[in-house]
Amino acid sequence: MHEKRILNFYSIIIGVLFIISGIGKVIDTWGFSNLIYQYGLGHLMILAPLIVLVEILLGLFLILLISPKRVSMISSFMLVIFTISFAYAHFAKGVNDCGCFGSVQHVNLPPIFSFIRNIILIVIAVIVWIKYPKEKTEVVIWKKNVIIFIMSISIFIAGCTFRMPYHFTNKEETHKFQNQNIKKTELAKYIKTSSDSTYLVFCFSYTCPHCLNSIENMRQYKNSNTVDSIITIVTKNAKEQNIFIENFHPDFKIIELSDNNMGKLTNAFPTTFFIKNNSIQYVIQGELPSSFVFNQSHLTFKY
């Protein structure tokens, strides 16, 4: 009896982590699909909503102790797949943030912590799978109702968030820098460009979660050769700067401006300028999409 209580506790722990992971992704399913692209698995982006919903469903089964033996077996296989996928992304694609908890994770831990955590969870899931006694398949009605209720909400949210959550401005819109030569804008005071190169200028704030969520996508523009150079412009904040550097290890140029000077560039964070042939061809306001999405779109998308 004591052993079963311990196994129940293990099951609930795994379930809670699956639920947190699923919730973090379901509120930004498109962001999770971009992460799949960053992993080098772009052809699987369409599966993002399904993966998120399966995570939540498994978490509910484990927390409510519904068939924990079989569900922990499925969970262990999923964890192994996730771990292998992240290992490939880290060593082959240079991705350091596993993105396991989606939008609810704002601190990027070193990759080794993600591997250690996943290995521990795999071991616990295997223990539950092997040692949990044979179980009844009948489920009490209140547990069924809880699962139906939560999954219905999750499906609705996943459907709403699996879309193009980005705003690309074009000729028909009114951003003051759109389609202008950079030399005729305020940007010329802070950056020098070459007419035969492409640039991504990313204006952000250290305290803006949407900005921080865009950092890994921003790096992909350089890694995928979508642009030749990345320049970031940020509002000054010495305290938050140290935290940012510690967690994101920037490998791009950072220019710090006062609030007043930043206001001359943009009044929304983040704002990204795509510059080619010294012309500001696109202005993206909102979280920065992956380079894959940008290369596929290049047009106007609105919330």
Secondary structure, DSSP 8 states (H G I E B T S, - for coil): -HHHHHHHHHHHHHHHHHHHHHHHHHTTHHHHHHHHHHTT-GGGGGGHHHHHHHHHHHHHHHHTTSSHHHHHHHHHHHHHHHHHHHHHHHHHH------TTGGG--S---HHHHHHHHHHHHHHHHHHHHHS--------HHHHHHHHHHHHHHHHHHHHHSS---EEE-TTS--TTTT-BGGGSGGGGT----TT-EEEEEEE-TT-HHHHHHHHHHHHHHHTTS-SEEEEEEE--HHHHHHHHHHH---SEEEEE-HHHHHTT-SSSSEEEEEETTEEEEEEESS---HHHHHHH-S----
